[in-house]
Amino acid sequence: MDIHASKPEKIKSMFSKVAKGYDKANNVLSIGIHHLWRKKLVELSQAKLGHSVLDCATGTGDLAIEFKKTVGNSGTVLGTDFCKEMLDHAPMKAIEKHLKINFEIADVMHLQYADSRFDITSISFGIRNVADPLKGIAELARVTKDGGKVCILEFGQIPFPVLNKLYEFYSTKILPKIGGLITGEAEAYSYLQKSSADFPCRDEFVKLMKKTHQFSEVTYYPLSLGIAYIYIGTVKH
């Protein structure tokens, strides 16, 4: 199965199979660092009490939970995903933290929300799995208010050759085996590595965001020497 073709049904099937062990695998493979990355995204988003947030490809809800801690009871957070099996794990995680977050099925390429509805929209580790990333980014911008932020967290490539080679060895030889042991789906983690190794990052991804003509400014921030990046776009309509 050529999952790397980014066909929606194949991606959905892959995530439905890893859903049960997804959180455990993430924590082991990143040594928990992915939680710090999400906290940094919320900080850079300039989220405040009372803001409304849409988190797409929310998976099991980690980023939605981080946003809710910041926007408080006066704010709203809606977490969406196109894979029901992933989303099934999110509500209980929020309830256990005594946070009121709404979750529903939605596809980032075809969002069912009105223009300019949210103060902030986000997607973490999901945009590279979208069949048409440009369309997904444009949809995020469409439903974000003027002056609001579109926030994207995604893997990229380390710009330092020696370190990149070391990380490449880990991500191609070790990561799929560990991910496979935890979830039973080594092929899925092999895909995740390949997709991040091939996906545009830094200035190339900024160019992609600017192609939508919906941002007055786009800035990126490297994380952990460039294993991942946060992109913040300020919306103009």
N, C-alpha and C positions, 0 to 999 in steps of 0.2 A: 504494500500500500504506500503510495507516494504522498505521505502527509505533507511533505514540504511544498506541495503545489498550492497550499493555502486555500483549499476548497472548503467552504464553510461546514459542510456535513462531516468531512473527515476531521476537521479541527474540533467540532462539537463532540464527535464520538471519542476522540482522544482524551479530551478533558473529562468527559463523563466516566471514563475508565479509571482515571487517576484521582478523581474527586475525593474518594474516601481517605486516601493517604497523602493528599496534596499538602496540607498544613505541616504534617510531620516531615515530609520530604523537604519542603522549603526551609524549615528550621534547621534541619541537619545539614543540608547542602550549603546554606549561606551562613551557618553558625549564628543564626538569628539576626544577621546584619540587615536583612530586608525590612525588618521592623523600623530600624533607624532611618533607612532610606525613605520610608513612607512618612515618618515624623518630619523629616526634612522637607518633603514635598508640601505637607500641610503648612509648615512655617513659611516657605517661599510663596505659597498661594495667597498669603495675607488674609487668610480666613479669619472672620471675626464673629463674635456673638451675634446671633440673629440671621446670619447668612444662609442662603439656600444653596445646596450642593448636589450635583448629580455625579455619581461615580459609576462609570461604565466598565464592563468586564471586571466587575467587583469580585468575582470568584466566590470565595468564602467570606468576604466582607472586611478584610483587614484595613483597607484604606478608608472605606466608609466609616468604620469604627473610629479611626484616628480623626477624621473630620468632625464626627459628632462630638467628640471630647472637646473640640475647639469651638464649634458654633453653639453648643449648649442647648438647653431646652427651648430657647426662643428661636433657634435655627432649625432647619430641616435638612435631612440627608436622605437621598434616594439612591440605593445601590441596585444596579441592573447587570444582567448577564444574559447571553443567549443560550447558555448551557444550564438547563434546569438542575442537573445533578450537582453541579458546583454550587449553585445558588441555594440549594436545599440545606446546606450546612451553615449559611450566614445568619438567619434569624436567631437561632439558639445562641450563637456566639455573642450577638448584640444583647440578648436578654440576660445572659450570664453576667454581662458587664453593666446591667441596669441602664442600657441605652435604647432609646426609641428610634429605630431606623426602619424605613420602609424598603422592601425589596420587591422587585418584579422583573419579569422577563422582558428584555429589549435588545435589539441589535443596533450597535453604534452606527451602522451605515444607514439605518432607517429609524431614527428616533421618533417616537410618537408624542413628542412634547412640543409645546408652542414656542415660537421664536422668543428669544430674550427672556426665558423663564428663570434661569438660574444665575446666581452671583458667580459661581465657580463650577466648572465641569472638569472631570479628571478621568484618566485611564492609566492603570499601572500594569506593565508587563502584558499588554494586550494588543497594542496598536500593530505590532509586527505580525500578529495572527489574523488581522483583518484582510479580507480579500482585496479591498481597495483602501489602503491607509489614507490617501488624500481625501476620499469621500467621508471617511470616518472622522477625520480632523475637521472637515468643513461642517459636519453635522454637530460636533461638539461646539464649534464656534457659533453656529446658528442659534442654538438654544441657550447661549450665554449672553448676559446683558452687556450693553455698551460699557467698556471699561472693565468688564469682568475678566476673569482669568481662565484659560484652558491650560490644564496642567497634565503633563505626560511624563511618566516614569518608565524607562525602557533600558534593556541591556544594549551594550554597544561593544566597541573594541578599545582595548587599552592602547594609548598612543605611544607607549614605550616598547620597542621591539622585543627586548629580552623578557620583560615582565609579561608581555602579550603571549610569547611562546610558552612560558610556564603556565599561564592561565589556560591557554589553548590545550595543553597536555591534560590538565585537570578536567577541563570541560568536555573533552572528547573521549578520554580513556577512563576517567574515574567517576565523573558525575553521572553518566547514564547507568553505570553499574549500581551505584548507591541508590539512585532514584528508582531503578528497576527492582532492587531488593525490597525497598519500602512499599512501592505501589504495585509491583508485578508488571510494570509497563516500561521496560527499558527503552523500547522504541520511541515512546513519547518524549523521554528525556534526551534522546539522541536528536530528535526533531527540534526540541527547544534550544539545544546548543547550536545546531546548524542555522536555525532561523536568526538567532542573535548574532552569529558570526557574519552573516550575509547582510544584515539590516543596516541601512544608512544611519550614521550617528553624527554628533557634533554639527558642523556647518552644513553637512549634506541634509540632515534632518530638518534643520532650521529652514533651509531652502524649500523643502517639501511643505512645511507649515505655511511659508509665505506665498506659496503657489495658490493658496485658497483666497488670497487677497482679503482676508478677514481679520488681519492682525495689524495693529499699529506698531507693535514691538514684539520680538521673540528673543528670549535669552535662554542659554543652557548652562547647566551646572554639572560638572563631573562628580561622580561618587566613587569612593574606594579606588582611586587612581584611574578611573575610567571603565570599570566593570559595568557600571550603569550610568545613566544620565537623566537629569530632570530638565524638562523643557517647559518654560512658562511663556504663554502667548497672551498679550493684552488685546482684547477683542474690540474691533470697530465695525460698525454696520453701515 
